[in-house]
Amino acid sequence: GAPPYVCPVPTGVFQWMVKFECHFINGTEKVRYVVRPIYNRQQYAMFDSDVGHFVGYTPQGEKEARYFNTNPKSLEYYRTAVDWFCRVSYEVSTPFLTERRVTPSPFQSLLVYSQ
């Protein structure tokens, strides 16, 4: 059978995620880097490279934004991500996304392996 629970039975589903986004306008001429931490489908803070610091949207998000904004190394890391993350990603992915010469064909078959 299944192993016993190590902790009490969960009472709900909790989700924490962070979205890292690069917004490109006219190639790499204007690039914007955005970080969106989300807990239970609610964005509680945000970093925007155009603004240059974190902004909190909930009480917990305001605490975290203050924490990150008082750490100069952390802010520098996020501010420079436009160059080391977004622009590099653009250069790597552009040949695969924009310079394709063959029109994609519809998925023709699905191989199913049976035992």
Z-matrix of the N, CA and C atoms (Angstrom, degrees):
N
C 1 1.445
C 2 1.503 1 110.99
N 3 1.299 2 113.42 1 -174.32
C 4 1.460 3 121.40 2 -179.63
C 5 1.525 4 110.34 3 -75.56
N 6 1.327 5 117.24 4 147.52
C 7 1.461 6 119.45 5 177.61
C 8 1.531 7 110.11 6 -67.72
N 9 1.331 8 118.22 7 153.36
C 10 1.466 9 119.85 8 -179.46
C 11 1.526 10 111.15 9 -69.90
N 12 1.344 11 115.99 10 156.55
C 13 1.461 12 120.83 11 177.30
C 14 1.518 13 109.53 12 -66.08
N 15 1.323 14 116.11 13 136.81
C 16 1.454 15 121.11 14 176.32
C 17 1.525 16 109.42 15 -81.26
N 18 1.321 17 116.15 16 -30.31
C 19 1.453 18 121.08 17 178.85
C 20 1.528 19 108.34 18 -126.47
N 21 1.325 20 117.67 19 171.35
C 22 1.463 21 119.20 20 -179.09
C 23 1.536 22 112.17 21 -57.03
N 24 1.307 23 115.49 22 161.09
C 25 1.467 24 121.15 23 179.95
C 26 1.525 25 108.91 24 -59.39
N 27 1.336 26 117.38 25 130.62
C 28 1.464 27 119.59 26 179.79
C 29 1.527 28 111.45 27 -60.54
N 30 1.321 29 115.32 28 140.02
C 31 1.459 30 120.14 29 -178.92
C 32 1.520 31 112.45 30 -98.40
N 33 1.308 32 118.40 31 -11.34
C 34 1.457 33 120.31 32 -179.27
C 35 1.508 34 110.88 33 -164.94
N 36 1.305 35 115.80 34 176.82
C 37 1.451 36 121.36 35 178.82
C 38 1.524 37 106.97 36 -109.91
N 39 1.320 38 115.66 37 126.49
C 40 1.453 39 120.61 38 178.81
C 41 1.514 40 108.10 39 -118.07
N 42 1.307 41 115.25 40 141.81
C 43 1.448 42 119.93 41 -176.69
C 44 1.516 43 109.16 42 -131.39
N 45 1.325 44 116.25 43 132.00
C 46 1.461 45 121.87 44 173.38
C 47 1.512 46 107.35 45 -128.31
N 48 1.318 47 116.44 46 131.79
C 49 1.461 48 120.53 47 178.87
C 50 1.520 49 109.63 48 -151.71
N 51 1.296 50 115.77 49 160.54
C 52 1.455 51 122.00 50 176.09
C 53 1.512 52 107.65 51 -129.61
N 54 1.322 53 115.92 52 130.33
C 55 1.463 54 121.05 53 177.14
C 56 1.526 55 108.00 54 -104.93
N 57 1.328 56 115.37 55 128.96
C 58 1.458 57 122.42 56 176.68
C 59 1.518 58 106.47 57 -110.55
N 60 1.322 59 117.11 58 120.04
C 61 1.459 60 120.76 59 -174.43
C 62 1.521 61 111.03 60 -124.84
N 63 1.316 62 115.46 61 142.65
C 64 1.458 63 122.28 62 171.89
C 65 1.526 64 107.20 63 -118.01
N 66 1.307 65 116.58 64 125.44
C 67 1.460 66 121.88 65 178.41
C 68 1.531 67 107.79 66 -109.44
N 69 1.337 68 116.21 67 120.10
C 70 1.458 69 121.68 68 -177.40
C 71 1.521 70 109.45 69 -108.28
N 72 1.321 71 115.40 70 129.45
C 73 1.461 72 121.22 71 175.62
C 74 1.522 73 106.66 72 -121.82
N 75 1.315 74 116.50 73 118.93
C 76 1.459 75 122.78 74 -179.10
C 77 1.527 76 110.68 75 59.06
N 78 1.330 77 115.17 76 58.65
C 79 1.464 78 120.44 77 -178.78
C 80 1.520 79 110.20 78 70.39
N 81 1.320 80 116.35 79 -129.17
C 82 1.467 81 119.74 80 178.66
C 83 1.524 82 111.82 81 -103.11
N 84 1.331 83 116.14 82 16.03
C 85 1.460 84 119.18 83 179.14
C 86 1.524 85 111.38 84 -64.68
N 87 1.317 86 116.93 85 -44.75
C 88 1.468 87 122.45 86 177.59
C 89 1.516 88 107.26 87 -128.56
N 90 1.329 89 117.13 88 115.38
C 91 1.461 90 122.39 89 -177.55
C 92 1.517 91 108.72 90 -125.01
N 93 1.306 92 114.47 91 138.21
C 94 1.474 93 121.04 92 179.95
C 95 1.524 94 108.14 93 -127.96
N 96 1.325 95 117.11 94 131.37
C 97 1.467 96 123.22 95 179.24
C 98 1.521 97 108.01 96 -110.11
N 99 1.341 98 115.99 97 128.47
C 100 1.460 99 121.34 98 -177.15
C 101 1.528 100 108.88 99 -129.48
N 102 1.340 101 116.09 100 134.54
C 103 1.462 102 122.86 101 175.40
C 104 1.519 103 106.96 102 -118.32
N 105 1.339 104 116.40 103 127.34
C 106 1.464 105 121.65 104 -177.99
C 107 1.528 106 110.14 105 -125.80
N 108 1.342 107 118.70 106 98.69
C 109 1.465 108 119.41 107 172.79
C 110 1.528 109 110.32 108 -77.40
N 111 1.324 110 116.12 109 135.56
C 112 1.471 111 121.60 110 -174.13
C 113 1.524 112 108.49 111 -131.48
N 114 1.323 113 115.96 112 134.59
C 115 1.463 114 121.29 113 174.50
C 116 1.521 115 108.19 114 -130.82
N 117 1.323 116 116.62 115 125.78
C 118 1.468 117 122.48 116 -177.80
C 119 1.530 118 112.31 117 50.60
N 120 1.317 119 115.27 118 50.06
C 121 1.463 120 123.60 119 176.83
C 122 1.528 121 114.43 120 64.98
N 123 1.327 122 117.80 121 14.90
C 124 1.459 123 120.60 122 178.81
C 125 1.531 124 109.05 123 -120.79
N 126 1.321 125 115.40 124 122.80
C 127 1.460 126 119.99 125 176.00
C 128 1.520 127 107.32 126 -74.35
N 129 1.328 128 117.18 127 120.19
C 130 1.458 129 119.47 128 -174.91
C 131 1.528 130 113.50 129 -105.61
N 132 1.328 131 117.79 130 -11.63
C 133 1.463 132 121.65 131 176.63
C 134 1.520 133 107.95 132 -157.20
N 135 1.336 134 116.02 133 171.64
C 136 1.459 135 119.65 134 178.51
C 137 1.517 136 109.55 135 -159.44
N 138 1.324 137 115.29 136 140.95
C 139 1.457 138 121.53 137 168.59
C 140 1.512 139 107.32 138 -112.39
N 141 1.311 140 116.26 139 132.62
C 142 1.459 141 122.52 140 177.63
C 143 1.525 142 106.77 141 -128.20
N 144 1.326 143 117.46 142 124.06
C 145 1.468 144 120.14 143 -177.97
C 146 1.523 145 111.93 144 -63.50
N 147 1.329 146 118.34 145 -25.56
C 148 1.463 147 120.00 146 176.14
C 149 1.530 148 111.14 147 -68.65
N 150 1.331 149 117.15 148 -32.89
C 151 1.467 150 121.87 149 178.48
C 152 1.527 151 109.58 150 -83.72
N 153 1.346 152 117.06 151 -42.16
C 154 1.450 153 121.56 152 175.33
C 155 1.517 154 115.27 153 93.80
N 156 1.320 155 117.87 154 4.68
C 157 1.462 156 120.65 155 177.46
C 158 1.518 157 109.89 156 -156.07
N 159 1.342 158 115.63 157 170.30
C 160 1.460 159 121.42 158 179.18
C 161 1.514 160 110.45 159 -80.62
N 162 1.333 161 115.55 160 147.18
C 163 1.469 162 122.97 161 174.95
C 164 1.519 163 106.49 162 -127.10
N 165 1.340 164 116.86 163 132.91
C 166 1.456 165 121.15 164 179.27
C 167 1.515 166 111.19 165 -97.51
N 168 1.327 167 116.41 166 144.20
C 169 1.465 168 121.86 167 -179.63
C 170 1.522 169 113.00 168 -113.37
N 171 1.318 170 117.49 169 -12.76
C 172 1.457 171 122.40 170 177.43
C 173 1.532 172 106.68 171 -129.58
N 174 1.340 173 118.95 172 168.26
C 175 1.471 174 118.99 173 177.16
C 176 1.531 175 112.68 174 -55.60
N 177 1.326 176 117.86 175 -44.33
C 178 1.463 177 120.26 176 177.56
C 179 1.517 178 111.01 177 -66.06
N 180 1.324 179 116.95 178 -39.44
C 181 1.458 180 120.97 179 178.43
C 182 1.518 181 112.29 180 -63.60
N 183 1.330 182 117.19 181 -36.44
C 184 1.466 183 120.75 182 177.09
C 185 1.520 184 110.89 183 -65.57
N 186 1.329 185 117.38 184 -39.13
C 187 1.472 186 120.95 185 177.03
C 188 1.522 187 110.62 186 -62.97
N 189 1.330 188 116.06 187 -46.56
C 190 1.461 189 119.81 188 -179.78
C 191 1.526 190 111.48 189 -66.09
N 192 1.328 191 116.99 190 -38.22
C 193 1.461 192 120.47 191 178.54
C 194 1.531 193 110.10 192 -63.33
N 195 1.330 194 117.21 193 -42.95
C 196 1.472 195 120.18 194 177.39
C 197 1.529 196 110.90 195 -60.82
N 198 1.335 197 115.63 196 -42.55
C 199 1.461 198 120.33 197 179.87
C 200 1.529 199 110.92 198 -60.76
N 201 1.329 200 117.71 199 -50.66
C 202 1.460 201 120.98 200 -178.94
C 203 1.521 202 111.56 201 -66.54
N 204 1.315 203 117.36 202 -37.43
C 205 1.463 204 120.73 203 -177.94
C 206 1.527 205 113.08 204 -71.04
N 207 1.336 206 118.50 205 -20.01
C 208 1.465 207 120.70 206 178.05
C 209 1.524 208 111.82 207 -89.97
N 210 1.325 209 117.93 208 -2.68
C 211 1.453 210 121.96 209 -179.91
C 212 1.529 211 108.82 210 -105.56
N 213 1.336 212 118.34 211 102.15
C 214 1.474 213 120.20 212 -175.74
C 215 1.532 214 113.65 213 -60.87
N 216 1.339 215 118.07 214 -34.65
C 217 1.472 216 119.74 215 179.54
C 218 1.521 217 110.67 216 -66.28
N 219 1.322 218 116.47 217 -40.48
C 220 1.460 219 120.55 218 179.11
C 221 1.529 220 110.89 219 -63.83
N 222 1.320 221 116.13 220 -46.18
C 223 1.474 222 119.32 221 179.40
C 224 1.522 223 111.35 222 -62.23
N 225 1.325 224 116.92 223 -41.24
C 226 1.460 225 119.98 224 179.73
C 227 1.529 226 110.72 225 -63.62
N 228 1.321 227 116.92 226 -38.85
C 229 1.461 228 122.31 227 177.37
C 230 1.529 229 110.38 228 -58.30
N 231 1.321 230 117.75 229 -48.92
C 232 1.459 231 121.14 230 -178.49
C 233 1.526 232 111.88 231 -72.04
N 234 1.317 233 117.67 232 -36.44
C 235 1.471 234 120.04 233 179.68
C 236 1.522 235 112.26 234 -66.15
N 237 1.321 236 116.66 235 -35.35
C 238 1.467 237 119.24 236 -178.05
C 239 1.520 238 112.94 237 -86.01
N 240 1.326 239 118.03 238 -4.73
C 241 1.474 240 120.93 239 -179.82
C 242 1.524 241 112.17 240 -61.59
N 243 1.313 242 117.59 241 -23.19
C 244 1.470 243 120.51 242 176.42
C 245 1.523 244 109.46 243 -56.80
N 246 1.331 245 116.40 244 -41.40
C 247 1.469 246 120.03 245 -177.86
C 248 1.519 247 112.78 246 -82.39
N 249 1.316 248 118.66 247 -50.24
C 250 1.468 249 120.58 248 -172.46
C 251 1.521 250 113.51 249 -84.37
N 252 1.316 251 119.08 250 -16.65
C 253 1.463 252 120.68 251 179.11
C 254 1.525 253 111.33 252 -110.99
N 255 1.316 254 117.31 253 -57.76
C 256 1.473 255 120.61 254 -173.91
C 257 1.524 256 112.74 255 -69.55
N 258 1.313 257 117.14 256 -53.99
C 259 1.467 258 118.99 257 -176.33
C 260 1.529 259 111.76 258 -65.05
N 261 1.320 260 117.49 259 -37.82
C 262 1.467 261 120.63 260 177.76
C 263 1.523 262 109.83 261 -66.42
N 264 1.323 263 117.27 262 -43.26
C 265 1.470 264 120.77 263 178.19
C 266 1.519 265 110.90 264 -61.53
N 267 1.313 266 117.09 265 -39.03
C 268 1.458 267 121.23 266 179.02
C 269 1.527 268 110.26 267 -62.62
N 270 1.322 269 116.52 268 -46.86
C 271 1.461 270 120.33 269 -178.85
C 272 1.532 271 111.94 270 -63.40
N 273 1.333 272 116.82 271 -37.09
C 274 1.462 273 120.85 272 -179.08
C 275 1.526 274 111.28 273 -72.98
N 276 1.323 275 117.53 274 -41.03
C 277 1.468 276 120.55 275 -173.08
C 278 1.527 277 114.53 276 -88.69
N 279 1.313 278 118.79 277 -19.96
C 280 1.461 279 121.16 278 -176.51
C 281 1.528 280 113.71 279 -54.70
N 282 1.331 281 119.87 280 -46.12
C 283 1.473 282 118.16 281 -179.78
C 284 1.529 283 113.18 282 -59.76
N 285 1.315 284 117.51 283 -31.80
C 286 1.461 285 120.76 284 -178.64
C 287 1.522 286 112.44 285 -82.11
N 288 1.318 287 117.43 286 -24.64
C 289 1.465 288 120.38 287 -174.09
C 290 1.515 289 114.14 288 -100.47
N 291 1.321 290 117.82 289 -36.63
C 292 1.468 291 118.97 290 -172.01
C 293 1.518 292 114.25 291 -113.12
N 294 1.315 293 118.43 292 -17.88
C 295 1.455 294 120.24 293 -175.10
C 296 1.522 295 112.94 294 -108.91
N 297 1.313 296 116.79 295 28.95
C 298 1.468 297 120.16 296 179.88
C 299 1.522 298 109.57 297 -74.55
N 300 1.311 299 116.68 298 138.48
C 301 1.459 300 121.43 299 -177.45
C 302 1.531 301 112.30 300 -104.98
N 303 1.325 302 117.42 301 -15.39
C 304 1.460 303 121.47 302 -177.49
C 305 1.520 304 108.68 303 -106.96
N 306 1.325 305 116.40 304 132.59
C 307 1.453 306 120.48 305 176.74
C 308 1.524 307 108.83 306 -70.90
N 309 1.328 308 118.29 307 128.26
C 310 1.465 309 119.55 308 -179.93
C 311 1.519 310 110.86 309 -61.11
N 312 1.329 311 116.47 310 138.56
C 313 1.462 312 120.98 311 178.12
C 314 1.527 313 108.87 312 -99.55
N 315 1.321 314 117.65 313 153.77
C 316 1.463 315 119.57 314 179.48
C 317 1.519 316 110.99 315 -64.58
N 318 1.296 317 115.16 316 153.27
C 319 1.459 318 120.91 317 178.72
C 320 1.516 319 108.20 318 -61.64
N 321 1.336 320 117.14 319 121.73
C 322 1.455 321 119.87 320 -170.41
C 323 1.515 322 114.73 321 -93.40
N 324 1.299 323 117.68 322 -35.07
C 325 1.453 324 117.46 323 -178.34
C 326 1.518 325 110.35 324 -150.85
N 327 1.272 326 115.28 325 156.34
C 328 1.458 327 122.05 326 177.32
C 329 1.520 328 106.84 327 -119.85
N 330 1.310 329 115.69 328 120.47
C 331 1.448 330 120.08 329 179.54
C 332 1.522 331 108.95 330 -86.73
N 333 1.301 332 115.71 331 124.54
C 334 1.444 333 121.34 332 178.80
C 335 1.518 334 107.28 333 -114.13
N 336 1.307 335 114.51 334 122.83
C 337 1.468 336 119.23 335 179.02
C 338 1.518 337 108.23 336 -95.88
N 339 1.301 338 116.00 337 125.35
C 340 1.461 339 120.53 338 177.01
C 341 1.503 340 109.00 339 -111.09
N 342 1.295 341 114.49 340 154.80
C 343 1.454 342 119.10 341 -179.38
C 344 1.507 343 110.72 342 -95.70
